[in-house]
Amino acid sequence: MMPALSALTIAARTLLLCALAMPACAQEGVAGVDGAAAGVMHGDLSAELAQGGQHSVRGALSRDQGGMVLDVAVDGLRNGNYRDGSVFHQRGFNGGAEWKLRQGRFGFSADQLKQDTRYPAPEAPFLALLAARPEDLYRYEVRRASAFVQRYVGSFELGVELSQREKRATAHYAGEDGSSESTYSSRRRQLAPRLRHYGKVDGVGTDTEVGLDLMQWQRRSGRDGDAQRRQYSRALLLREELAFGGAYAPRLLLGLRHEQFQLDPADMPAGGSDWENQNAWDVQGSLQLRPQLSVYAKAARSYRIDDDGYTRAGYRPLAGQLRRDMEVGATFGDAARSASVRVFSERLSNQIVFDQNLGQLGFAGNLDPSRRDGVAIEASMALARDWRLDAQLRQVHARYDDYAYDGPDIALVPKTLASLRLYWTGQGGASADVGMQWLRALRYGPDFANSCLAQVPAFATVDGRYARKLGAWELELAGSNLANRRHYGDAPGCRSSIYLNDARQLRVSARYHF
């Protein structure tokens, strides 16, 4: 397989030329429209204050004029949480533009996210001699940019999108043996051409899509940033949707994807031949048996490839994850009252997880074959004109399959989840809702052999929200874990290494729309 670098480079230059040429075409198209509408601008400003030293602000602005849409948004967040001396900062930006023509559209977008986290380092006698306040520092940054061009030719749609994502992460640790620094940076470029066709054959509506995904990915990681890895991939995808119409309005969807990966020989995992070629498919069907009753069924196979390689085997990638899903369900009701039920089964081979029990900082790894079988029920009812009640129930049996511990439940997977939420919409722009969530007891994290008799106890939490609109303003008071329940959902050891979830949290916010 040849690297996709040359194709991506050529496509990037072609897409750039198209983007430079399109504004002139857009101006011509707008000028040809008599009485083009005046530009419309609107935006939002919001701020929130919460317990634990948390506050956030956000601003967004959008302008729509003559087939051109511009939007930009910025936000900031600070959170001190419950740990003394810790601070979390987050800053974000996103913006984009889109031009719509009679024969197509084109545009671009960009966003950036920065996060800084500080924790006090462990206390030790010698640390006081080196620094007054030694700290563990973590920094994370993501940048994304994309551009697309789409063209309409009769019943065909031709499009291409080019995107790039960059990640940078740095962690500085202070300990009794001195300090260390770990770095990570990655860059991913993807080119995605698509061809779509809408048609009708003997009264059957067809929606056909064919596409390619060409990707190149590179990463530097390690305590000194000296571990390098490159990966190339190309994928062919096909999707077909059929709408038969008639009394039962049957619909059928078929999807196929074949992807090839290429790594440097030194980075190949065991069984590389199976890892390099991956196949996925998706089959879905539905029937409208009655005006208020519909049923569906679907089956799928999907895959996931390790793109981090932070393992005990010297940053070598893990075996590819394979997932098989089957699901059947039914929905009954209308806007006043409705209910749905679905039965699902999921089988996983070589599931990729991050195991914090391995080593000081944890490593990624593959789990043994497992399966999850369950049922989910959802219901909604309008109690009165201003009141609505929603309920959800999920029962799951997660266990290992074809494994030395065949049969035991998978740790940290709750068997039962239930929630209930009541909504109220009053006069004068007032609204409120209150909800309760209940989680059944589950097994501790590292207990693969069912050796720990204790369990993470079941718990229930209550949250609520009240909002009121006053002209262009909207004021809101919200709270989570209102009963101040002391609970936890993870414990790396049996009755040890327990970290509590958040206590009661109250938030007040204001939003101005113009």
N, C-alpha and C positions, 0 to 999 in steps of 0.2 A: 504494500500500500504506500502511495506517495504522500508526503506531507501536504497539507492543505494551505501552506503558507503562500505560495504563488497565487493560488486562486483567490484567497482572501485579500491579498494586496491589490490585485487587479480589480476585484469587486469594490474595494474601498474607494479606489480612485474613480471608478465609474459612477458610484453612488454620489460621491462628492461633486462631480461634474453635473449630474442630474439635479442635485440640490441647488447648485449655483445658478443653473439655467431656469429652474422652475419659477422663481419669483417673478421674472419677466412675463412668463406665460400666465401666471396668476393675475398679474396686473391687467393684462390684455383681456382675460376672461371676465374680471370684475368690471372693467371699463365697458364691456359690451352689454352689461346688464343695466337696463334703464332704471333710474331711481334707486341706486344701491343704498341699502339701509345704513343709517348712521351708526357709528360704533357704539357698542354697549359695554360698559365696564362695571364690574361688581367685585366685591371682595369680602373677607371675613377677618376679624381680629378677635383673638381669644386669649384668656389667661386663666390659670388654675393654681390654687394653693391647697396643700394637703399636709397632713401630719408627717413627722419624720424628716422635716426639712425639705420637703418636695415642693417644687413649683415649676411651672412650665408656661411658655408663651408660644403663640403661633400666629402667623399672618399669611394670608393668601390673596392674590390679585389675579383677575382674569379679564381679558378684553376680546370681544367678538365683533368683527367688522368685515363685511363684504367677503365672506368665505375664508377669512383668516382668523385663527384663534390663538391667542397668546396667554400663557398662564405661568405664574411663578409663586412659590411658597417657601417660607422659612420657618423654622421652629427651634426651640431650645428647651432643655429639661435639666433640672438639677434634683438629685435625690440623696439624702444623707442616710436613709433607712435606719434600722434599729441598732446597727453596729457602731459603737463609739469610734470616732475618728475616721470613718469611711465616707467617701464622697464619690458620687457618680455624676458625670456631666455628659450631655448628649446635644449635638448640634446638627441640624439637617437643612438641606436645600434641595429643591427640585424645580425644574422649569422646562418649558417646551413650547413648540409652535407647530401649527398644522395649517396647511392651505388646502382648500377644497375646490376642485375644478369640475367641469361637467363630465370630463372623461377620466377622472381619477383624483388622487390626493397624494400629498407628500408631507413630511414633517420630520422633526427631530425632538429629542428629549435628553435631559441630563439631570443627574441627582448625585448628591454627596451626603454621607453620614459619617460623623466623627463621634467616638465615645472615649472618655477618659475615666478610669476607675482608680481609686486610691484606698488601700487598706493599711492599717498600722501593722508593722512587722512584728513577729514574735519577740517578746522581751528576753533579753540575755544580758549578763553583766558586761561583756565586751562591747555590745552594740552601743551602749551609752558613751563609750570612749570614742567611737568612730563618728557618730552623728547624734544630734540632739533628738531627732525624730525620724528614725529609719522607717521606710515605708515600702510596701509592695505596690508597684505601679503597673497598670495595664492600659494599653492604647490600641484602639481598633478603628480602622477607616475603610470605607467602601466608596468607590466611585463608579458610576455607570453612565454610559452614553449610548444612544442609538439613533439611527436615521432610517427612514423607510420611504419607498416610492411604490404607489399602487396605480394601475392603469386598467380601465374598463374598455373591453372590446366586445361589443355585442353581449352574449351571455357568458363571456369569459372574464375572469379577473386575473391579472398578472401582477405579482408583487415581489418585492425583495426587501429584506431588512438586514442591516448590519449593526451589531451591538458589541460593546466592549465593557468588561467589568474588571476592576482592579481592587484587590484587598491588601491591606497592610495591618499587621498586628505585632505588637511588641510587649513583652512581659518582663518586668524587672523584679527579682526576688531578693529579699534580704533575710539572711539566716545566720545561725551560729557559725557556719563554716565560711562565711563571707557572702558576697552577692553574686548573682548570675543574671544573664539576660538571654532571653529567647526571642527570636524574630521569625516572622513569616510574611511572605509577600507572594501574590499570585496575580496572573493576568489571563483573562479568557476573552477570545475574540470569536464571534460566531456570525456566519453568513447564512441566511435562510431564504432562498427563493421559493416561491409558491405559485401554483397554477390551479385555479378553481373554476368550475363550470356548473351552471344551473341549467336544468333541462327537464323534459317530460317525455316519457316513453310509454305509450298505451295507457295514458292516464295516471302513470306512476311518476311522482316527482323525484328527481335525482339531484343530489348535491355531491359532486366529486371534487376531491382535492388531492393533488400530488405535490410533493415538495422534497427538498434536500436540506440537510443541516450539516454545514461544514464548520468544524471547530478546531481551534488550536489553544492549548492551555500550557502554562509554564508556572513553576513555583520554586521559590527558594525558602528553606526552612532549616531549623536546627538551633542549637544554643548560640552558635556564631553565624547562623545564616549560610552555612557552607553546603548544605544538602540541596541539590538541584534536581529537578525532574521536569520532563516535557512529555506532553501527550497530544496526539492528533486523533481526530475521529471524523467520520463521515457517515451520514445516515440517510436512508431513503424511506419516506413515509407515504402511505396511501390511505385515504379515508373516503368511504362511500356511505351516504345516507339515503334511504329510500322511504318515501311517504306514499302509501297506497291509497289513502282516502277511504271512502265508503262508510258504512254504518259504524264499524269498529275502529276506523282510522289507524290501522296497524303501521308501525314505523320500525325500521331496521337500520342499525348502524354497524358498519364493519370498519375496523382500523388495523393497519399493519405497520410495523416499523422494524427495519433491519439496520444495525449500526456496527461499524468496524472501528476498532481502536488500535492505535500504534504507540508503543512505548519503547524507550531505549532498552536494549537487551538486559542491561544490569538492573533495571527496575522491574522486570517481569516477575509476577508472582508464580507460585507453583500452579501447574495446570494452565499455563499461559494460553494455549490454543483455545481452551474453552472461554477464557476471559476476553479474548480479542474480538470474538463475534457474538453479538447479543441480538435476540429477537424478542419483540413484544407484539401482542395483539389484543384486540378488544372487540367483543360482540355484545350488542345491546338490542333489545326488542321491547315494544310496548303495545298495549291494546286498550282502547277506550270501550269497556264493556257496557257501561251505562253513562248517561250524562254526568253522574257524580261518582263514578267508579272506574278507576284505571288500574291496570296491573303492568308489571314490567319484570324483566329478568336480564341479567348480564353476567358475563364471564370474561376474565381478563388475565393476562400474563404480563408482568412488567419486570424490569431489572434496574439495578443501581450499581454504579461503579465507584469504587473508593477514589475520591479526589483529594485526599489529604495525606494518607500514608503515615500518620503519626502512630506507629505501632511499635511493638517490642522488637520487630525484625529489621531494625535499621532503616526505618522510613520506607520500607517496601510496601506496595499497595496490597490491600486485602483481596480475598477472593470476591468475585462479583455476587451481589445479592439477587436472589430470584424470588419473585412473589406471584402466587396464584390466588385469584379472587373469584368467588361465586356469590351471587346475591339475587334474591327474588323479593318482590315487595308489592304492596297495593296501597292505593290512596282513595279515600272516600270522603265526600263532603263538599261544602261550598264555602263562601266567604264567612257565613255565620258560624258554622261548626265543621270541623274536619278532623280526620284521623288517618294515620298512616302506620304501617307495620312493615318491617323488612327483616329477613332472615339472611345471615351472611356467614361465609366461611372463608378463612384466609390461611394460606400455608406459606411459610417462609423458609428458605434455605440460605444459609450463610448470611443471616441478617447482620447488617453493619450497625454496631452500637458503640457508644463511648462508655467504657467501664472504668469508673473512678476508683475501683478497688485494686487496680493493677498499678503498682509503683506509687511513687509519691504524688504524681500529678495525674495519673490515669493514662490509659491508652485506648485507642480504638481497636475493636476486635470483631470477629465473626461468632455469632451464636450458633449452637447446634440447631438442627431442623425443629421447627415449632409450628403450632397451628392455633388459630383463634376462631371459635365458633360462637355465634351469639344471635340475639334478637334485639331489635330496637323498636320502640313504640313512641309515637308522638301524637299529641292531641291538642286541639285548640277550640275554644268555645267563647262566643260572645254572650256574656251573662246579661248584659243590658246594653243600651246605646253607648254608654261611656265606659263599660267594663269588659275586659277580656281576660281569659285564663288560659295559660299554656302549660302543658305538662310533658315531660320526657322521661323515659325509662329505658335503660340499656343493661342487658345481662350478657356477660361474656365469660366463656370458659377458655382460658389460655393455658396451654400445656405443651410440653416437649413431645416430639414424635421421632421415632427411630433413633433412640438415644439411650445412653446408659441409664439416665434417670427418666425413662419413658413414662409419662403419666403425671408427674408432679406439676402443680401449677407454676406458671412463670412468675418470678418475683416482681413486685411493684406493679402488677396489673390487677386493678380492682375487678371483682366479679360483678358488682352491681353499682350503677350510677343512676341517680334519680334527681330530677329538678322540677320545681313548680314555680311559676311566675304569674303575678297578677298585675294587669295594666289598667290605668285609669286616665281618661282624657276629659278634663273639665272645661268649664267656660272661661273665657278671657285668656286663652293661651296657656292654661295650666295643664300639667301632665305629671304622672308619677307611676312608678312601678316598684314592686318588691318581690324578691325571689329567695328561694331556699334550694341549696344543693346538698345532697347526701351521698357519701362515698362509703362503700362497705369495706370492712377490714381486709387487709392485703398482707402478703408475706414480705419479709425483710429483703433488702437488696442482694446480699451475696449468698442467700440460702438456696443453693441449687439442689441440695440433697434432702430438703425438708427436715433439716436437723434442728432448727430453731422452733421451739414450741410456742414462743410468743409471736404476736402479729402486730403490725401497725394498726392501732385501733380505728374503728369507724368514726366518722365525724360528719357533722352538718354545719353549714355556714349560711348566714343570711346577709343579703345585701339589698340596698334600696336606692332610689333616686327620686328627686322632686325638681321640676323645672317650671319656669314661668316666662312667657314672652311679654315684653313691654315695648311695643313698637319695634324698633330695629334691634333692641337688646334681648338677650336670653340669659337668664340667671339660673344656676343649677346648684343643688346641694346633693351630694352622693356619699354613700358609705359602703364599705365592704367589711365582712366579718363583724356585723353589728353586735352580735352576742359576745364578742371578744373571746371566741373559742380558741383554746390552746391546742393546736393540732399540728401534725407533720405528715408528709407523704413520702418521705425518703429517709432511709437509715442504712448506711453502708455496712454496719455491723449488727449483730443480734443484740438488741437492747443497748446499742452504743452508737457513737457518732451521730447523734440525733440533732437535727437542726430544725427549729420550729418554723412554720410558715408565718406569714404576716399576721400581726394582731389587728385589732380594730383600726380602720383607716377611714378618716373623714376628709372629703374634698369639697371645695367650693370653687365655682368657675363662673366666668362672665364671657359672653360672646356678643360681638357687634357685627351686624351684617349691613353692607351698603352696596 
